[in-house]
Amino acid sequence: MKSIAFALVAWYFLSTFLVESFRVISGSMENTLLVGDVLFVNKLLYGARVPLIGAHLPAFRDPRHGEIVVFESVVEPGLILVKRLMGLPGDTLAMESGRVRRNGRFLDEPYVVHSDPSRSAEPSEREHMRELQLSHYIGANPEGYHPDVQDWGPFVVPKDSLFMMGDNRDLSLDSRFWGFVPRSHVRGRVLVLYYSYDASSYRPLPLFSAPRLERIFSIPK
């Protein structure tokens, strides 16, 4: 019993403050991350949250551009998401015909997938995007600003906030649709992909019978 109790305490400590497991359940980060990938997330790097009181441990450093970050959803409490960090506080962001411009320079993003480059949001989605972004918009014509999936900005990322996007750029629900992510929502940075299986497999137990061996112990970038 003492051994079991010690193991449980050790597991709770490790998963709360150091490293946590996370399973990818959507295709918003394809092809960097696939449905069925299982990740280890480094929680200590950005400052792990202390249970019950909501405070955070001191961070070793802040998140950086381009890192793959796990965070709590701003619209669905309890839902954990994984996206790429595109904007830090003070950054000026825009997208023009599907290309992201940060602080005046277009980004080279070899990891991005454009599966539907002509996609346009529904009118209600575009209006919601406008409401989220307008107070941070710095363009020449605020009255005529009508953002869409592939064209929006420029706006400035506010204090203590992050702008997240999926690598599957045309099919990702991300900060374009639900706004900035508070810094306090960040759980950690993806450390390593320690297992992967084909979640679409029709085998009885795809977790065990359909592994993607070439992805195991790889580091997503």
N, C-alpha and C positions, 0 to 999 in steps of 0.2 A: 504493500500500500504506500509506503514511503517513497519507493522508486517511482510508482505511478504518479503520485502527487508531485514529486520533483519534476518529472517529465512534463506534466501539464503546466506547471508554473513556468518552466523554461520555454515551452512552446508559446504560451501566452505572452511572455516578455519579448521573445524574438519577433513574433508576428505583429505585436503592437508597436514596438520601437525600432526594430532593425529591418527585417525583410518580411514581405507579405506576398502570398501567391495570388495571381490574378489570371482569370481565363477570358480570352477574347470571344465575344459572342456576336459581334457584328462585323460587317465588311467595310467599315468606314476607313480603316487604315490599310487596306489592301494596296499594293502587294507586300508592304513592309511587315504587316501582321495579318494573319489569316484567322478565320473562324476556326476554333479548335486549338489555337496556340495557347500555351500555359506559361505564364511569365513569373519571374521573381522581380519584385519592386523594391528598390532601395528607399526606405522610409526615413532613414536617419539623415540622409544628405541634406534635405530641405527642412528638417526639423519635424519630427514625428509629433502627432497630437497626443496629448495626455488624456486618457479616458475620463469621463464624468465631468471634469472641470473645463474641458475644451481648450485649454492652453496648449502651446507648442513648445517642445524642446528647442534650444538654440540650434539654428541651422549651420551646417558647415559652409554652405554657400547658397545663393539664390539660384532659381532656375535660369537657364540660358537659352538663347535662340536655337531652334532646331531640335531641342531635346524632346524625347517621347515621354510624356508625362501622364500619370494616372491621377485623377481628381474626382471629386464629388460633383454630381450634376447640379446645375443651378435651377433646374425646373422640376426634377423628380427626386425628392429626398430619398437617400439610401442607395440611389443608382450610382455606380462607379464607372467612369468612362476613361478611355485612353485616346489621346490625340497628340499632335505635334505642336509645340509651342512656337507660335509665329510672331507674337508681339509682346513686348515688355512695357511697363509704365513709361510714358513719354515717347514711345515710338509712333511715327506717322505711318499708317498702313493704307494701302489701296489695292484694288484688283482691277486690271484692265484686260478684257478679253481672255480671262482665265489665268493671267499671269499676276503674281503678287509683287507689289512694289513696297519696299520698306525703307523709310527715311530717304526717299528719292531714288533708290536703286532697285531695278528688277532682280529678283532672286533666281539663282540657278538651283532648280529642284529636281534632280534626277530621279528621286523616289516617288514623284507624283504620278498618279494614274488619272487620265482623262477618258472615262468610259462613256460620257454623254456631254460633250463640250457645248452643245446647243441648248442644254437644259435651262429653263427659266422657271422661277418660283411662281406660285399662285399669287394672285393679286393680294389676298389677305396676308400671305407670308411676306410679300414685299412691303406692305404697309407696316407690318410688325418690325421688319428689319429697319425701316426708316425711323420708327419710334425709338428703337434701341440705339441707333447710331447718330441721330440728328444733333443731340446736344454735344457730341464730340466731333462733329463734322467741321472741317476747316476749308471746304471748297468755296468757289466763288459764288455759287447760286444755291443757298440753302432751301429756298422755296421750291426750286425745281429738282431737288435731290430725290431720286427714286432708285434705290439700290436694287440689284438683282444678284443671282447666284454668282455670275461671272464678272460683274462690274459693280464696284462699290468704292466708297471712300473719295478722297482721303479723310481720315479722322485720326485723332490722337488717343492712344490707349491711356485711360485714367490711372491715377495713383492706386497702388495696391491691387492691380488687376492684370489679368493675362488674356491674350487672344489666342484661342486654340482652333486648329483646323485638322481635318482628316486628310491622309495622303490620297485616298480615293476621292479626289477633290470634287467631282461632280455629284457624288451620291452620299456625301457625308453631311449629317446634321451636326453642326458645330457652332462656333461663336458667331458666324454670320446670321444664324437663325435664332439663337437664344442669348446672345450678348457675351459680355466679358465675364471671366471666371475670377472670383475673388481669390487673392493669394492664399487666404486661409482654407480654401477648399482643396488645395493641392495635397495629395497623399504621398507622392514619391515619383522617382524616375525609374523607367524600365531598366533593369540590370542585365538580365539574360533570359533567353527563351529556353526553358529547361525541358519542355516536352511539347509535342504537337501531334495532333491526330486529325484525320479527315472527318469533320463533324457531319458531312453530308453523306457519309458512307451508309449503305443499307445493311451492313453487317449487324448482328445482334448487339455486340458490344464494341462500337467503334473506338471508344477510349482506349481499349486494350488491343483490338484486332486490326486497327487501321492507322498505325503510327506513321508520321512523316519523318523518317529517320534522318533525312538530310537537314532538317531544321533544328533537331535537338541540340541543345547547348550552343546555339548560335546567338550572336549579339545583334539585335535590331539596330539599324542606323538610319 
